[in-house]
């Protein structure tokens, strides 16, 4: 591996922007175990010509320090930019090391940081260019190493002897010096560890990328793995343990089961960072929309029960739960017109939750891990009416949500009796389906499913549904046309969709200039923890927390000091009476936090005293310009807009006993409240919220 890596210099044909490199300094220990080399690398960055002209350079230079420790079998790489180092600070850390449980495997870890202080007014452009270049280089990392490994093999070099201590021991003074140098070069930078290292191994017997792992203190019981999780390599087992430990240390709330964590790891080829990101987003989504309780709290409308042609039907030959969907018999247009897109989505979510429950039951019944289900889709009757645009839009939305939150739950998809119109539908939806999922699709036209390689290879003859030529009576509804008398107007559907969206643990509130929104929390036991999670959907606000020994008077509609305003966009409640004085009647327990429009804020406060705590969202007034007494143009324009005096927040708060507290909501590394998605959807904004969303958090 190390011999292959050294061939990247002085240039690398697989990295076109890597023009040249010169050796600046080099050190080798007397025993040959330590080799430290520093190079100055010349890069031709793929940047606009205008930007290069403004910056006055055609090439940028980086300094790279490689520290090879043959004794410890590690290679540490540190790189930083030399060009524009007073304007842009880039640091990169990489490490090649031997896997702790299999010395024939090489682990690769990498992290980087970017700090743009100033760049001629093109800071945003420089950031995008840097991220693009860095991302493309990461993708090529494994490819480059494999290229040089093959090159070595073609030259007949298939084995490089490991370093062994020299037969004649060096003097004690030299030995001590070498040991100090070895220790210095073998240390991974603290910054790299704090960043959370990317985990991909460029070399592995199977050729697949594997994450680097540490040495966990505990291991999973072999019988438990075999019984509930399936075959796992030591590397995969370590990934599961590490991700579970991270959740136990940082995630507030119920920790997912190992089977659930494993689905996200498999969906990202056991790359811990990528799996953790999508899982955190999914956990936030589940909590916001109370998906964990959907089977117990939500009853599907009668229209769905009568006309949605799908249902569970026994299991396949592998023990997977079998779901049958008669899509060709289903009136998708009628269902969308009668129920709306959100009701259909919620019904599909309930089906997926039922599938997870059935997988757990079948695992117990069959005595082996069953983590996915089989879906049988009958397309007989599919025609052009199924390509109705709002119906296809609803289908794409459902696919997107399911792909993001139920990875690796579909074991196999059998599509039967595909008609001529099917390729048109497939062309529309296939780009939205993950490549790994598409490989699980088996498509049969006409009666091909009855021949060799057909349905009998996957489903026992005794349970093939009667409408497919089997003998088993299938209780799946036959579908049919939804009566037009059940159709609803666009306004009714829009209101219903909004209701479904907002049926969450979050509440909305309006904040007006001179009228903050406040909520009251009573604390009985000191050292309890108040947690909050809110999105600033509109305007800028100031967030405060106050404490009072006595309870504020309940809001009175006819009171000027405490009143309640209800508006379509949310309510407004004021609790602090205007006759109250700060420092006498109540006190501030947190420094004010200014939150800008679009920000997602999570945090917590450990209470010191019992009593009453007031969380306040207050309108943030822009300060007057300090340099001049004249008003700014922006301030004048803002004062002319009525909407500028109204803000909107959507929030959730929770009080947790100190013994149950395990970290604030900000511990989710996704750092997105997820309500950002909700606010974007309800305002019908076509602009992506994720690109402009800023997330903030505090620990108190």
Phi, psi and omega in degrees: 000315181292322178297323178292319182297319182299337182285355177290345186247152005281342175226165180225116182295338181279350176240089186303328183283346178278095189280314186195167175207144178237142177281124180269315179207158182208141179222136174228132177288159184296328181275358177081003184280330185247131177222112181244125181226135180244129183237151173252114188257137181256123185238139174256091186289138179282082181235156178303143182300324180298318180295320178296322181293318179295319181286338178081021180223152171256334181230155173241153184241138176239149174253126183238129179245120179253126179241105180262122177246097183289336179292313180272352182058056178224153172228117179253135183235126176237135180222144175213155182280140175263321179287133179057032183294341177276349180250322183230130180245117179238126176232137180226139179230132178227154179212126169257131180211168180273135179298135185295339183251347179214104187288355176272356180256144177250130177259145179232128179233144184207141173210162181206156177226147182226126178228108181261108180278315176193149177203068173056027180084004181249035185300315181297318180296317180297320179298316180296318180296316181297316180294321179297314180296317183296317180297317180294325179291322178298316181297331182272349186306308181293321180299320181293314179299316180296326178299313182285332174297317178295323179297319177297318180296321178295334177271004178088007179263102180245356182210132175241119183302142178287157179293137175231146180300144177296151183293329178260119183288137177289170180297158184298324180295316179294319181299316180298319179297317181296320181295320178296318180295321180296317180296320181294320184278347183265000182272129175282134181303140180301323182299324181293321180290323181292327183292333186089103191281140172295148188233094173218132179263122182285347180225127182205143184307327182274348181085359180267147179293135179234146180281152174284144183228157174270201178245094184294150181289329182241157177237157177281145179293135184299320180294323178296317179299311183296324186280324189239338187246334182093187183291124176230134173287161176305324179295316180293322177298318179296321178299316180298316181296316182296317181291322178294318178298320179298318179296318181296328182276331190239335188272127176273124179119190184292130179277130180299156177290159181303322181298323181289316178299319183296327179299317181290324177296316180295325181294338180242030176051037176062029169275111189298315183299315181292319179295319180296320181297309183288329180290320178296319177298320180291320179297320177296316179299317181297320182290318181300316185259012174051044183294331180298337184251008188296325181290333183266336189247346185243126176255122180299141176302154182300328179301319178293316181298330183270325192241355176274110189274069178205153179182166180279145186211092176056221183207164180273187184292339179270003180087002179286140173303142184248123176250130182252127179234117178266071187298325181294336181265001187262136179271084184297322179296316180296320180294318179294319181290330182272331188242327187094164184293322186291322179295320176297318179298315181297324179294319178296323177296320178294326176296317179294321178295321176296323178297319177297319179295318179293326177298318178297318180295316181292331175298319178290320183292315186268350177072021177213157184293126175233108188246002182216169180235169178251138179243128178250118182247118178262120184259010179298127182100353179295131180213190186295338180293339177284350179265017175303127192304311178300328178292318177295321178299317178296321179296317180295322179295318179297316179300317182298314182292317181293318179301321184284332190242351178228058182291149175055033175256345177266112180278323181200143177236117180257115179255115186249151174054048179290122181276182182295332182282348184301317179305330178293313179296319181296322178298327182285319189263334187301325179297341182267001182255134181300147182301318180297324180288320181299329180292347180267002182273134172236121187245130180236134176259147177058230181258020181301334183294344182274349182268190178301140183077008183265215189298324184294341178286342186238338183230137178297144183303325185293341184245009175294127184301150182298324182287353175253015178094004179272186183251359184267126177288124183256127184271011178293132179304146183279354178079232182101174183285133176284126180303137181294342177294342180269354180296152179236156182288164180299323180294318179296318179294322180296317178295321179292319178299317180296323179296316180295320179299317188268004174280069182228182178283354182271151177238157179248151180212148175257139179239122182251160176294117183089358181222085179288164174255134184225146175231149185253132178233121178267129180247124179267315182256125175298159182071015168286169183236124174264124178245152179218154178209114181216155175245136174269099186281333183206135177078180177249140183227164173245128182257127180231156173229127181238160176232141177219144178283337180242153184282135174296156177292144178299150182301138176238130184297332182264010180261138178279336183274328180223118184212167180232130179240129177248130180224162180303330183272001181139168183263168178220122182231131175244133184247326183282114181291148183293341179277349177290145178243133178294129182100339177250305181270333180205162183227155179271130182249353176223148174292143180301142180242117178276125183239129182271160178303131179095352182278150176244122189238129175231145180185185183206160177219126176272119186285139180265332183227152169289170181130212186240128178248138181241121174265128187233132171249118188240144178300133180261116178270135179293133179292151178293152181295126185284334187280340184207156177278348180285139178291147177284154179300318181298322181292320179295315180297320181295323181292340180275350183258119180298323184296340181288347180263016179225131177240162179224132176232152174232125195222162173215134177231155181206142177252129184237137175297147185301327181288341180262352186285128181230027180121151183282173180297340181290352181294339176293118186292346177296331176061011178251128179295339182081336176291342174303321178295321181294313181295325179293323182287318185285339176265004178054035180283134179271355182272138180293126180284333188293333183284335184248357185287133176245134180246139181227153179209159178218148171244132182236000000 
